[in-house]
């Protein structure tokens, strides 16, 4: 495991649980608005060994309830399954954040009972996925396969989209709703400039009113749809 960051405690990343968040290095997308751009490439700095993380979790297992594994893209890590098994031995639940482009890994981990929650990014509407991911010639069937699997409802999950001025338009959300029809939880997230944006100085956030209008385009197709990182207008 290439672990490039650790948030020791979070009440936000893993719904309903006190968790630690691990940031893995390397990603198969190049989303121009990525807020963790220093984690995208293979030369991202490794800050912790797996052994160090497991020792930390062992000491904190009476406080923590779960671990969120994010990135980068965690499914690129060759020893992800073994690492998750080691964490579960400590009695901690696992949340995986993924872009869904490695459905074989996602399905395998889920079917082996190794995940307790999955958060999958829906980067944009289908027509603009290559723009949003920064990758040409995407195999959209891989994204579709991950979406279909999660929609089967075999474990708790959410879909989420970060709305970015300069990337997204209303048409994206008109496409997203039918694409994820029947999903249990969908979050529309506000873009924030973390200072580590892949293409800095180019993108911005939408207003609360604009975000709510986008959300309403998706809401009819979901059981639950909410804004995240922004307050509803009064």
GROMACS elastic network, one bead per residue, 0.5 to 0.9 nm:
[ bonds ]
;  ai    aj funct       b0    kb
    1    24     6  0.73740   500
    1    25     6  0.85887   500
    1    49     6  0.73201   500
    1    50     6  0.62231   500
    1    74     6  0.89309   500
    1    77     6  0.58656   500
    1    78     6  0.72621   500
    1    79     6  0.60416   500
    1    80     6  0.66486   500
    1    83     6  0.75024   500
    2    23     6  0.85072   500
    2    24     6  0.55604   500
    2    25     6  0.56475   500
    2    26     6  0.83013   500
    2    44     6  0.86242   500
    2    45     6  0.84593   500
    2    46     6  0.57623   500
    2    47     6  0.81938   500
    2    48     6  0.76760   500
    2    49     6  0.73174   500
    2    50     6  0.79587   500
    2    77     6  0.72092   500
    3     6     6  0.78419   500
    3    22     6  0.67461   500
    3    23     6  0.57658   500
    3    25     6  0.62231   500
    3    45     6  0.83436   500
    3    46     6  0.55012   500
    3    47     6  0.61925   500
    3    48     6  0.55261   500
    3    49     6  0.67000   500
    3    50     6  0.74261   500
    3    53     6  0.86725   500
    3    71     6  0.88085   500
    4    22     6  0.77212   500
    4    23     6  0.55188   500
    4    24     6  0.54614   500
    4    25     6  0.58304   500
    4    39     6  0.72521   500
    4    44     6  0.70398   500
    4    45     6  0.59062   500
    4    48     6  0.65604   500
    4    71     6  0.85781   500
    5    21     6  0.81590   500
    5    22     6  0.58486   500
    5    24     6  0.70272   500
    5    25     6  0.86711   500
    5    46     6  0.78790   500
    5    47     6  0.64265   500
    5    48     6  0.74293   500
    5    71     6  0.89239   500
    6     9     6  0.88601   500
    6    20     6  0.72515   500
    6    21     6  0.57386   500
    6    23     6  0.61828   500
    6    47     6  0.86764   500
    6    48     6  0.83200   500
    6    53     6  0.86050   500
    7    10     6  0.70189   500
    7    19     6  0.87738   500
    7    20     6  0.56629   500
    7    22     6  0.65552   500
    7    23     6  0.83356   500
    8    19     6  0.76465   500
    8    21     6  0.66226   500
    8    22     6  0.84767   500
    8    56     6  0.89429   500
    9    18     6  0.68157   500
    9    19     6  0.55319   500
    9    21     6  0.72234   500
    9    64     6  0.76784   500
   10    13     6  0.61927   500
   10    14     6  0.77515   500
   10    17     6  0.84737   500
   10    18     6  0.60012   500
   10    19     6  0.52972   500
   10    20     6  0.59143   500
   10    21     6  0.71988   500
   11    14     6  0.68637   500
   11    15     6  0.76076   500
   11    16     6  0.76895   500
   11    17     6  0.65137   500
   11    18     6  0.51543   500
   11    19     6  0.65197   500
   11    20     6  0.87820   500
   12    15     6  0.64496   500
   12    16     6  0.82619   500
   12    17     6  0.82183   500
   12    18     6  0.81211   500
   12    19     6  0.83521   500
   13    17     6  0.84339   500
   13    18     6  0.86372   500
   13    19     6  0.73199   500
   13    20     6  0.83628   500
   13    21     6  0.73555   500
   13    68     6  0.67804   500
   13    95     6  0.86235   500
   14    17     6  0.56118   500
   14    18     6  0.71684   500
   14    19     6  0.63557   500
   14    20     6  0.86669   500
   14    21     6  0.86729   500
   14    66     6  0.73613   500
   14    67     6  0.76324   500
   14    68     6  0.63782   500
   14    94     6  0.86713   500
   14    95     6  0.65561   500
   14   117     6  0.80169   500
   15    18     6  0.84198   500
   15   117     6  0.86923   500
   17    64     6  0.77931   500
   17    65     6  0.57003   500
   17    66     6  0.63607   500
   17    93     6  0.88145   500
   18    63     6  0.75237   500
   18    64     6  0.53013   500
   18    65     6  0.53175   500
   18    66     6  0.63926   500
   18    67     6  0.84662   500
   19    63     6  0.85996   500
   19    64     6  0.52955   500
   19    65     6  0.57221   500
   19    67     6  0.51159   500
   19    68     6  0.67131   500
   19    92     6  0.88607   500
   19    93     6  0.87689   500
   20    57     6  0.84040   500
   20    64     6  0.70538   500
   20    65     6  0.85402   500
   20    66     6  0.66766   500
   20    68     6  0.61647   500
   20    69     6  0.86086   500
   21    66     6  0.87826   500
   21    67     6  0.57596   500
   21    69     6  0.59217   500
   21    70     6  0.71268   500
   22    53     6  0.87610   500
   22    67     6  0.73749   500
   22    68     6  0.61797   500
   22    70     6  0.60214   500
   22    71     6  0.76633   500
   23    39     6  0.80656   500
   23    68     6  0.86313   500
   23    69     6  0.63313   500
   23    70     6  0.50388   500
   23    72     6  0.69035   500
   23    73     6  0.87958   500
   23    74     6  0.80858   500
   24    27     6  0.88768   500
   24    39     6  0.71733   500
   24    44     6  0.89861   500
   24    46     6  0.84750   500
   24    69     6  0.73867   500
   24    70     6  0.61905   500
   24    72     6  0.55995   500
   24    73     6  0.68508   500
   24    74     6  0.58745   500
   24    77     6  0.79379   500
   25    38     6  0.83696   500
   25    40     6  0.62190   500
   25    41     6  0.68886   500
   25    42     6  0.67711   500
   25    43     6  0.81369   500
   25    44     6  0.57373   500
   25    45     6  0.76984   500
   25    46     6  0.74772   500
   25    71     6  0.60841   500
   25    72     6  0.52463   500
   25    73     6  0.72514   500
   25    74     6  0.77217   500
   25    76     6  0.88478   500
   25    77     6  0.84263   500
   26    39     6  0.57474   500
   26    42     6  0.53036   500
   26    43     6  0.80874   500
   26    44     6  0.70759   500
   26    71     6  0.72971   500
   26    72     6  0.50963   500
   26    73     6  0.61849   500
   26    74     6  0.79145   500
   26    76     6  0.71991   500
   26    77     6  0.83025   500
   27    30     6  0.74342   500
   27    39     6  0.74657   500
   27    41     6  0.65261   500
   27    42     6  0.82631   500
   27    71     6  0.74113   500
   27    74     6  0.79107   500
   27    75     6  0.89083   500
   27    76     6  0.71706   500
   28    40     6  0.78272   500
   28    41     6  0.87666   500
   28    72     6  0.82307   500
   28    73     6  0.70043   500
   28    76     6  0.79166   500
   28    99     6  0.89678   500
   28   101     6  0.80531   500
   28   135     6  0.85654   500
   29    40     6  0.79275   500
   29    72     6  0.86777   500
   29    73     6  0.83479   500
   29    99     6  0.83542   500
   29   101     6  0.88985   500
   29   133     6  0.54567   500
   29   134     6  0.64495   500
   29   135     6  0.63150   500
   30    33     6  0.85369   500
   30    34     6  0.73898   500
   30    37     6  0.83365   500
   30    40     6  0.73810   500
   30   132     6  0.83662   500
   30   133     6  0.54409   500
   30   135     6  0.65071   500
   30   198     6  0.78999   500
   31    34     6  0.52565   500
   31    37     6  0.87522   500
   31   123     6  0.85413   500
   31   130     6  0.89274   500
   31   131     6  0.78778   500
   31   132     6  0.56042   500
   31   134     6  0.50062   500
   31   135     6  0.79903   500
   31   198     6  0.74537   500
   31   199     6  0.88215   500
   32    35     6  0.88625   500
   32    37     6  0.87051   500
   32   131     6  0.84170   500
   32   132     6  0.70362   500
   32   133     6  0.70949   500
   32   134     6  0.62794   500
   32   167     6  0.89680   500
   32   197     6  0.74039   500
   32   198     6  0.53052   500
   32   199     6  0.52986   500
   32   200     6  0.84716   500
   32   202     6  0.89845   500
   32   203     6  0.88330   500
   33    37     6  0.85491   500
   33   132     6  0.81281   500
   33   133     6  0.89418   500
   33   164     6  0.75220   500
   33   167     6  0.84288   500
   33   191     6  0.83803   500
   33   193     6  0.86185   500
   33   197     6  0.57625   500
   33   198     6  0.59162   500
   33   199     6  0.62495   500
   33   200     6  0.78054   500
   33   202     6  0.83387   500
   33   203     6  0.68700   500
   34    37     6  0.56393   500
   34    40     6  0.89116   500
   34   196     6  0.77568   500
   34   197     6  0.53672   500
   34   198     6  0.55610   500
   34   199     6  0.79832   500
   35    38     6  0.85603   500
   35   191     6  0.87726   500
   35   192     6  0.78312   500
   35   193     6  0.68144   500
   35   194     6  0.56102   500
   35   195     6  0.73611   500
   35   196     6  0.53184   500
   35   198     6  0.68993   500
   36    39     6  0.56966   500
   36    40     6  0.72772   500
   36    71     6  0.77602   500
   36    72     6  0.72206   500
   36   194     6  0.78173   500
   36   195     6  0.88152   500
   36   196     6  0.56729   500
   36   197     6  0.65468   500
   36   198     6  0.76514   500
   37    40     6  0.53831   500
   37    41     6  0.82366   500
   37    72     6  0.81426   500
   37   196     6  0.56721   500
   37   197     6  0.57069   500
   37   199     6  0.87642   500
   38    41     6  0.72651   500
   38    43     6  0.89233   500
   38    44     6  0.61950   500
   38    45     6  0.84086   500
   38    72     6  0.88319   500
   38   196     6  0.67240   500
   38   197     6  0.84655   500
   38   198     6  0.79904   500
   39    42     6  0.80239   500
   39    43     6  0.82880   500
   39    44     6  0.52366   500
   39    45     6  0.78697   500
   39    71     6  0.68741   500
   39    72     6  0.54406   500
   39    73     6  0.89697   500
   40    43     6  0.84211   500
   40    44     6  0.69313   500
   40    71     6  0.80866   500
   40    72     6  0.55152   500
   40    73     6  0.81707   500
   41    44     6  0.56925   500
   41    72     6  0.84420   500
   42    45     6  0.85791   500
   43    46     6  0.84486   500
   46    49     6  0.76513   500
   48    51     6  0.80809   500
   48    52     6  0.60980   500
   48    53     6  0.66370   500
   49    52     6  0.51812   500
   49    53     6  0.64427   500
   49    54     6  0.87175   500
   50    53     6  0.51659   500
   50    54     6  0.61578   500
   50    55     6  0.85872   500
   50    83     6  0.74638   500
   51    54     6  0.51387   500
   51    55     6  0.61413   500
   51    56     6  0.85922   500
   52    55     6  0.51347   500
   52    56     6  0.62005   500
   52    57     6  0.86736   500
   53    56     6  0.50037   500
   53    57     6  0.61436   500
   53    58     6  0.85268   500
   54    57     6  0.50230   500
   54    58     6  0.60222   500
   54    59     6  0.86620   500
   54    83     6  0.88541   500
   54    86     6  0.76287   500
   54    87     6  0.68690   500
   54    90     6  0.87985   500
   55    58     6  0.50592   500
   55    59     6  0.64178   500
   55    60     6  0.87540   500
   56    59     6  0.53051   500
   56    60     6  0.63363   500
   56    61     6  0.85768   500
   57    61     6  0.56115   500
   57    64     6  0.79319   500
   57    67     6  0.88479   500
   57    87     6  0.77858   500
   57    90     6  0.77748   500
   57    92     6  0.87851   500
   58    61     6  0.53399   500
   58    62     6  0.84296   500
   58    87     6  0.87394   500
   58    90     6  0.66360   500
   59    62     6  0.76604   500
   59    63     6  0.88018   500
   60    63     6  0.53813   500
   60    64     6  0.59335   500
   61    64     6  0.50857   500
   61    65     6  0.69864   500
   61    66     6  0.85649   500
   61    90     6  0.68176   500
   61    91     6  0.75565   500
   61    92     6  0.71646   500
   62    65     6  0.77359   500
   64    67     6  0.78999   500
   64    92     6  0.73930   500
   65    91     6  0.79192   500
   65    92     6  0.53974   500
   65    93     6  0.63326   500
   66    91     6  0.83625   500
   66    94     6  0.56887   500
   66    95     6  0.74193   500
   67    87     6  0.81462   500
   67    92     6  0.67358   500
   67    93     6  0.61912   500
   67    94     6  0.51216   500
   67    95     6  0.61944   500
   67    96     6  0.85707   500
   68    93     6  0.85145   500
   68    94     6  0.59951   500
   68    96     6  0.59305   500
   68    97     6  0.73567   500
   68   117     6  0.89933   500
   69    74     6  0.67102   500
   69    94     6  0.74485   500
   69    95     6  0.62054   500
   69    96     6  0.51012   500
   69    97     6  0.61974   500
   69    98     6  0.89235   500
   70    73     6  0.65231   500
   70    74     6  0.58475   500
   70    95     6  0.85024   500
   70    96     6  0.63345   500
   70    98     6  0.70866   500
   71    74     6  0.56800   500
   71    97     6  0.74976   500
   71    98     6  0.80472   500
   72    76     6  0.87849   500
   72    98     6  0.86324   500
   73    76     6  0.60558   500
   73    77     6  0.80499   500
   73    97     6  0.76478   500
   73    98     6  0.59997   500
   73    99     6  0.69571   500
   74    77     6  0.56987   500
   74    80     6  0.73272   500
   74    96     6  0.76674   500
   74    97     6  0.73454   500
   74    98     6  0.67828   500
   75    78     6  0.77195   500
   75    80     6  0.69230   500
   75    96     6  0.88425   500
   75    98     6  0.71918   500
   75   100     6  0.87848   500
   75   101     6  0.87055   500
   75   102     6  0.66781   500
   75   105     6  0.63378   500
   75   106     6  0.73704   500
   76    79     6  0.89014   500
   76    80     6  0.80528   500
   76   102     6  0.80746   500
   76   105     6  0.87589   500
   77    80     6  0.53210   500
   77    81     6  0.87395   500
   78    81     6  0.79240   500
   78    82     6  0.89838   500
   79    82     6  0.54731   500
   79    83     6  0.61924   500
   79    84     6  0.87062   500
   80    83     6  0.51069   500
   80    84     6  0.61410   500
   80    85     6  0.86382   500
   81    84     6  0.51785   500
   81    85     6  0.62517   500
   81    86     6  0.87391   500
   81   105     6  0.89140   500
   81   109     6  0.69747   500
   81   114     6  0.78871   500
   82    85     6  0.50762   500
   82    86     6  0.63171   500
   82    87     6  0.88056   500
   83    86     6  0.51128   500
   83    87     6  0.64016   500
   83    88     6  0.87520   500
   84    87     6  0.50690   500
   84    88     6  0.61584   500
   84    89     6  0.86940   500
   84    94     6  0.73960   500
   84   114     6  0.69136   500
   84   115     6  0.83528   500
   85    88     6  0.51064   500
   85    89     6  0.63587   500
   85   114     6  0.70591   500
   86    89     6  0.53166   500
   86    90     6  0.71823   500
   87    90     6  0.54434   500
   87    91     6  0.72380   500
   87    92     6  0.63053   500
   87    93     6  0.80777   500
   87    94     6  0.80815   500
   88    91     6  0.50953   500
   88    92     6  0.52052   500
   88    93     6  0.64939   500
   88    94     6  0.75466   500
   88   114     6  0.78306   500
   89    92     6  0.74380   500
   93   114     6  0.86348   500
   93   115     6  0.73470   500
   93   116     6  0.60262   500
   93   117     6  0.83757   500
   94   114     6  0.73056   500
   94   115     6  0.52630   500
   94   116     6  0.53301   500
   94   117     6  0.65979   500
   94   118     6  0.86133   500
   95   115     6  0.62307   500
   95   116     6  0.58429   500
   95   118     6  0.55693   500
   95   119     6  0.74842   500
   96   106     6  0.88952   500
   96   115     6  0.70776   500
   96   116     6  0.82405   500
   96   117     6  0.64469   500
   96   119     6  0.62710   500
   96   120     6  0.83353   500
   97   100     6  0.88367   500
   97   117     6  0.87114   500
   97   118     6  0.59838   500
   97   120     6  0.59762   500
   97   121     6  0.78638   500
   98   101     6  0.78308   500
   98   102     6  0.85815   500
   98   106     6  0.84133   500
   98   118     6  0.75260   500
   98   119     6  0.63591   500
   98   120     6  0.50287   500
   98   121     6  0.65078   500
   99   102     6  0.80115   500
   99   119     6  0.84923   500
   99   120     6  0.55036   500
   99   121     6  0.50754   500
   99   122     6  0.72907   500
   99   123     6  0.80200   500
   99   143     6  0.79826   500
  100   103     6  0.58852   500
  100   106     6  0.74698   500
  100   120     6  0.61621   500
  100   121     6  0.72661   500
  100   122     6  0.85169   500
  100   142     6  0.71112   500
  100   143     6  0.54758   500
  100   144     6  0.84827   500
  100   145     6  0.82739   500
  100   146     6  0.54943   500
  100   147     6  0.76194   500
  101   104     6  0.87835   500
  101   106     6  0.89971   500
  101   139     6  0.84019   500
  101   140     6  0.84184   500
  101   141     6  0.89373   500
  101   142     6  0.54497   500
  101   143     6  0.55278   500
  101   145     6  0.88516   500
  101   146     6  0.75205   500
  102   105     6  0.56647   500
  102   106     6  0.65296   500
  102   107     6  0.88170   500
  102   142     6  0.67207   500
  102   143     6  0.80866   500
  102   146     6  0.78955   500
  103   107     6  0.58448   500
  103   108     6  0.82570   500
  103   142     6  0.61202   500
  103   143     6  0.74205   500
  103   144     6  0.89234   500
  103   145     6  0.63248   500
  103   146     6  0.51409   500
  103   147     6  0.89360   500
  103   149     6  0.85909   500
  104   107     6  0.53726   500
  104   108     6  0.60705   500
  104   109     6  0.86711   500
  104   142     6  0.87863   500
  104   145     6  0.89857   500
  104   146     6  0.85460   500
  105   108     6  0.51248   500
  105   109     6  0.61562   500
  105   110     6  0.85562   500
  106   109     6  0.53984   500
  106   110     6  0.62205   500
  106   111     6  0.86046   500
  106   118     6  0.89401   500
  106   146     6  0.74044   500
  107   110     6  0.51492   500
  107   111     6  0.59556   500
  107   112     6  0.84729   500
  107   146     6  0.77221   500
  107   149     6  0.74181   500
  107   150     6  0.89571   500
  108   111     6  0.52397   500
  108   112     6  0.61611   500
  108   113     6  0.87420   500
  108   114     6  0.88036   500
  109   112     6  0.52676   500
  109   113     6  0.64948   500
  109   114     6  0.53695   500
  109   115     6  0.63879   500
  110   113     6  0.51771   500
  110   114     6  0.58102   500
  110   115     6  0.55211   500
  110   116     6  0.81475   500
  110   154     6  0.81397   500
  110   155     6  0.77882   500
  111   114     6  0.75898   500
  111   115     6  0.86706   500
  111   154     6  0.87314   500
  112   115     6  0.82065   500
  113   116     6  0.77376   500
  115   118     6  0.72674   500
  115   155     6  0.80013   500
  116   155     6  0.65527   500
  116   156     6  0.67215   500
  116   157     6  0.85217   500
  117   155     6  0.64667   500
  117   156     6  0.50068   500
  117   157     6  0.53047   500
  117   158     6  0.81197   500
  118   150     6  0.83162   500
  118   155     6  0.78817   500
  118   156     6  0.66808   500
  118   158     6  0.64484   500
  118   159     6  0.85082   500
  119   156     6  0.89167   500
  119   157     6  0.56455   500
  119   159     6  0.58464   500
  119   160     6  0.71926   500
  120   146     6  0.85081   500
  120   147     6  0.82675   500
  120   150     6  0.89657   500
  120   157     6  0.77317   500
  120   158     6  0.63711   500
  120   160     6  0.63677   500
  120   161     6  0.87772   500
  121   124     6  0.88808   500
  121   158     6  0.85688   500
  121   159     6  0.57915   500
  121   160     6  0.50075   500
  121   161     6  0.57953   500
  121   162     6  0.81322   500
  122   125     6  0.78303   500
  122   129     6  0.88894   500
  122   143     6  0.86980   500
  122   159     6  0.63841   500
  122   160     6  0.57687   500
  122   161     6  0.52093   500
  122   162     6  0.82748   500
  122   176     6  0.77854   500
  123   126     6  0.87422   500
  123   128     6  0.87454   500
  123   129     6  0.65233   500
  123   132     6  0.60533   500
  123   133     6  0.69466   500
  123   160     6  0.80522   500
  123   161     6  0.57193   500
  123   162     6  0.71544   500
  123   163     6  0.86753   500
  124   127     6  0.80110   500
  124   128     6  0.62378   500
  124   129     6  0.56144   500
  124   131     6  0.87170   500
  124   132     6  0.63291   500
  124   133     6  0.86731   500
  124   161     6  0.70267   500
  124   162     6  0.85239   500
  124   163     6  0.84051   500
  124   167     6  0.83858   500
  124   168     6  0.69177   500
  124   172     6  0.56092   500
  124   173     6  0.74425   500
  124   175     6  0.83791   500
  124   176     6  0.70987   500
  125   128     6  0.57613   500
  125   129     6  0.62926   500
  125   168     6  0.84601   500
  125   171     6  0.72741   500
  125   173     6  0.63116   500
  125   174     6  0.76511   500
  125   175     6  0.51301   500
  125   176     6  0.52773   500
  125   177     6  0.89619   500
  125   179     6  0.84724   500
  126   129     6  0.53455   500
  126   130     6  0.85584   500
  126   140     6  0.81788   500
  126   172     6  0.74859   500
  126   175     6  0.67923   500
  126   176     6  0.74899   500
  126   179     6  0.84546   500
  127   130     6  0.79483   500
  127   131     6  0.88232   500
  127   172     6  0.78155   500
  127   175     6  0.83592   500
  128   131     6  0.52936   500
  128   132     6  0.62629   500
  128   133     6  0.86853   500
  128   167     6  0.86174   500
  128   168     6  0.85333   500
  128   172     6  0.75844   500
  129   132     6  0.50701   500
  129   133     6  0.59993   500
  129   134     6  0.82329   500
  129   135     6  0.83755   500
  129   138     6  0.80724   500
  129   140     6  0.85232   500
  130   133     6  0.51865   500
  130   134     6  0.56308   500
  130   135     6  0.52206   500
  130   136     6  0.56381   500
  130   137     6  0.74081   500
  130   138     6  0.65886   500
  131   134     6  0.52539   500
  131   135     6  0.71121   500
  131   136     6  0.81114   500
  131   167     6  0.76563   500
  132   135     6  0.81421   500
  132   167     6  0.65712   500
  132   168     6  0.82794   500
  133   136     6  0.84787   500
  133   138     6  0.89555   500
  135   138     6  0.64369   500
  137   140     6  0.87837   500
  138   141     6  0.87070   500
  138   142     6  0.87028   500
  139   142     6  0.58986   500
  139   143     6  0.75658   500
  140   143     6  0.51855   500
  140   144     6  0.62255   500
  140   145     6  0.86194   500
  141   145     6  0.59534   500
  141   146     6  0.86305   500
  142   145     6  0.51330   500
  142   146     6  0.64654   500
  142   147     6  0.87366   500
  143   146     6  0.53319   500
  143   147     6  0.62820   500
  143   148     6  0.86818   500
  144   147     6  0.50852   500
  144   148     6  0.60536   500
  144   149     6  0.85468   500
  144   179     6  0.86816   500
  145   148     6  0.51759   500
  145   149     6  0.61684   500
  145   150     6  0.87179   500
  146   149     6  0.52008   500
  146   150     6  0.62895   500
  146   151     6  0.86034   500
  147   150     6  0.53239   500
  147   151     6  0.61119   500
  147   152     6  0.88014   500
  147   159     6  0.86848   500
  147   179     6  0.84847   500
  147   180     6  0.70401   500
  148   151     6  0.51319   500
  148   152     6  0.65326   500
  148   180     6  0.82940   500
  149   152     6  0.53612   500
  149   153     6  0.76071   500
  149   154     6  0.80259   500
  150   153     6  0.56439   500
  150   154     6  0.68997   500
  150   155     6  0.74863   500
  150   156     6  0.83640   500
  150   157     6  0.68494   500
  150   158     6  0.85380   500
  150   183     6  0.82605   500
  151   154     6  0.80209   500
  151   157     6  0.86074   500
  151   180     6  0.75953   500
  151   181     6  0.83646   500
  151   182     6  0.69855   500
  151   183     6  0.58571   500
  151   184     6  0.79279   500
  152   155     6  0.84902   500
  153   156     6  0.68615   500
  153   157     6  0.78506   500
  153   183     6  0.84758   500
  153   184     6  0.82243   500
  154   157     6  0.89347   500
  156   184     6  0.83170   500
  157   183     6  0.86537   500
  157   184     6  0.73905   500
  157   185     6  0.70581   500
  158   183     6  0.76540   500
  158   184     6  0.68370   500
  158   186     6  0.56455   500
  158   187     6  0.74195   500
  159   180     6  0.82362   500
  159   183     6  0.77161   500
  159   184     6  0.85081   500
  159   185     6  0.64026   500
  159   187     6  0.64434   500
  159   188     6  0.87679   500
  160   185     6  0.83619   500
  160   186     6  0.54683   500
  160   188     6  0.57202   500
  160   189     6  0.69638   500
  161   186     6  0.81210   500
  161   187     6  0.65035   500
  161   188     6  0.50795   500
  161   189     6  0.58840   500
  161   190     6  0.86471   500
  162   187     6  0.84647   500
  162   188     6  0.59717   500
  162   190     6  0.57639   500
  162   191     6  0.58688   500
  163   167     6  0.77703   500
  163   168     6  0.62390   500
  163   169     6  0.87387   500
  163   188     6  0.67579   500
  163   189     6  0.61061   500
  163   190     6  0.57894   500
  163   191     6  0.59426   500
  163   205     6  0.72396   500
  163   206     6  0.72128   500
  163   211     6  0.75920   500
  163   214     6  0.87979   500
  164   167     6  0.54277   500
  164   168     6  0.57012   500
  164   169     6  0.87681   500
  164   190     6  0.74382   500
  164   191     6  0.56044   500
  164   192     6  0.87658   500
  164   203     6  0.64811   500
  164   204     6  0.59953   500
  164   205     6  0.56260   500
  164   206     6  0.68216   500
  165   168     6  0.60135   500
  165   169     6  0.79601   500
  165   191     6  0.82340   500
  165   202     6  0.89342   500
  165   203     6  0.56782   500
  165   205     6  0.54466   500
  165   206     6  0.59198   500
  166   169     6  0.82785   500
  166   202     6  0.74338   500
  166   203     6  0.55060   500
  166   204     6  0.69998   500
  166   205     6  0.88916   500
  167   203     6  0.76870   500
  168   171     6  0.80149   500
  168   172     6  0.62874   500
  168   173     6  0.83993   500
  169   172     6  0.55861   500
  169   173     6  0.74471   500
  169   214     6  0.85387   500
  170   173     6  0.54977   500
  170   174     6  0.64857   500
  170   175     6  0.89244   500
  170   213     6  0.83543   500
  170   214     6  0.61668   500
  170   217     6  0.80605   500
  171   175     6  0.63085   500
  171   176     6  0.86442   500
  172   175     6  0.52574   500
  172   176     6  0.61764   500
  172   177     6  0.89302   500
  172   214     6  0.87760   500
  173   177     6  0.62199   500
  173   214     6  0.60869   500
  173   215     6  0.75723   500
  173   216     6  0.88499   500
  173   217     6  0.59437   500
  173   218     6  0.60721   500
  174   177     6  0.58812   500
  174   178     6  0.74883   500
  174   214     6  0.82588   500
  174   217     6  0.57217   500
  174   218     6  0.67409   500
  175   178     6  0.60705   500
  175   179     6  0.63586   500
  175   217     6  0.89010   500
  175   218     6  0.84513   500
  176   179     6  0.50137   500
  176   180     6  0.63006   500
  176   181     6  0.84200   500
  176   217     6  0.85945   500
  176   218     6  0.66595   500
  177   180     6  0.55945   500
  177   181     6  0.59275   500
  177   217     6  0.68051   500
  177   219     6  0.72061   500
  177   220     6  0.75004   500
  177   221     6  0.54226   500
  177   222     6  0.75512   500
  178   182     6  0.85798   500
  178   218     6  0.78281   500
  178   221     6  0.62990   500
  179   221     6  0.87629   500
  180   183     6  0.57422   500
  180   186     6  0.89860   500
  180   218     6  0.88372   500
  180   221     6  0.71943   500
  180   222     6  0.76299   500
  181   218     6  0.87650   500
  181   220     6  0.84830   500
  181   222     6  0.60701   500
  182   221     6  0.58356   500
  182   222     6  0.51885   500
  182   223     6  0.66360   500
  183   186     6  0.70873   500
  183   221     6  0.73257   500
  183   222     6  0.50422   500
  183   223     6  0.62647   500
  183   224     6  0.79061   500
  184   222     6  0.60256   500
  184   224     6  0.59216   500
  184   225     6  0.83521   500
  185   222     6  0.67347   500
  185   223     6  0.63440   500
  185   225     6  0.58620   500
  185   226     6  0.80657   500
  186   218     6  0.83716   500
  186   219     6  0.81896   500
  186   222     6  0.69909   500
  186   223     6  0.82711   500
  186   224     6  0.62381   500
  186   226     6  0.64873   500
  186   227     6  0.86259   500
  187   215     6  0.83585   500
  187   224     6  0.84676   500
  187   225     6  0.57581   500
  187   226     6  0.50415   500
  187   227     6  0.56096   500
  187   228     6  0.61729   500
  188   211     6  0.75585   500
  188   212     6  0.88134   500
  188   214     6  0.82812   500
  188   215     6  0.66173   500
  188   225     6  0.77261   500
  188   226     6  0.63503   500
  188   228     6  0.59310   500
  188   229     6  0.85735   500
  189   211     6  0.85081   500
  189   226     6  0.86771   500
  189   227     6  0.59755   500
  189   229     6  0.58759   500
  189   230     6  0.75894   500
  190   205     6  0.64566   500
  190   206     6  0.73378   500
  190   207     6  0.89598   500
  190   208     6  0.88227   500
  190   211     6  0.78265   500
  190   227     6  0.77911   500
  190   228     6  0.65094   500
  190   229     6  0.54129   500
  190   230     6  0.62311   500
  191   203     6  0.85683   500
  191   204     6  0.68092   500
  191   205     6  0.51866   500
  191   206     6  0.77734   500
  191   229     6  0.82748   500
  192   195     6  0.89431   500
  192   204     6  0.74577   500
  192   205     6  0.67116   500
  192   229     6  0.88290   500
  193   196     6  0.74027   500
  193   197     6  0.66312   500
  193   200     6  0.82695   500
  193   201     6  0.88076   500
  193   203     6  0.84036   500
  193   204     6  0.77274   500
  193   205     6  0.87145   500
  194   197     6  0.65059   500
  195   200     6  0.78147   500
  196   199     6  0.87705   500
  196   200     6  0.76952   500
  197   200     6  0.51778   500
  197   201     6  0.83641   500
  199   202     6  0.64212   500
  199   203     6  0.80867   500
  200   203     6  0.73618   500
  201   204     6  0.82482   500
  206   209     6  0.80220   500
  206   210     6  0.59065   500
  206   211     6  0.61791   500
  207   210     6  0.51548   500
  207   211     6  0.61744   500
  207   212     6  0.85997   500
  207   230     6  0.88745   500
  208   211     6  0.50666   500
  208   212     6  0.61249   500
  208   213     6  0.86163   500
  208   230     6  0.66580   500
  208   231     6  0.68137   500
  208   232     6  0.62531   500
  208   233     6  0.60694   500
  209   212     6  0.51810   500
  209   213     6  0.62678   500
  209   214     6  0.87646   500
  209   232     6  0.77482   500
  209   233     6  0.64518   500
  210   213     6  0.50811   500
  210   214     6  0.63076   500
  210   215     6  0.86417   500
  211   214     6  0.51292   500
  211   215     6  0.61632   500
  211   216     6  0.87013   500
  211   227     6  0.75536   500
  211   230     6  0.85787   500
  211   232     6  0.87362   500
  212   216     6  0.62119   500
  212   217     6  0.88654   500
  212   226     6  0.87890   500
  212   227     6  0.73872   500
  212   232     6  0.71654   500
  212   233     6  0.81811   500
  213   216     6  0.52058   500
  213   217     6  0.67563   500
  214   217     6  0.53341   500
  214   218     6  0.70148   500
  214   219     6  0.89525   500
  215   218     6  0.53255   500
  215   219     6  0.59923   500
  215   225     6  0.71118   500
  215   226     6  0.72319   500
  215   227     6  0.73233   500
  216   219     6  0.50498   500
  216   220     6  0.72758   500
  216   225     6  0.84793   500
  217   220     6  0.70668   500
  217   221     6  0.85325   500
  218   221     6  0.58602   500
  218   222     6  0.70007   500
  218   225     6  0.75086   500
  219   222     6  0.53739   500
  219   223     6  0.76778   500
  219   224     6  0.71009   500
  219   225     6  0.54597   500
  219   226     6  0.83170   500
  220   223     6  0.79763   500
  220   225     6  0.87681   500
  221   224     6  0.89258   500
  222   225     6  0.63616   500
  227   230     6  0.63800   500
  227   231     6  0.74453   500
  227   232     6  0.74656   500
  228   231     6  0.77932   500
  231   234     6  0.86200   500
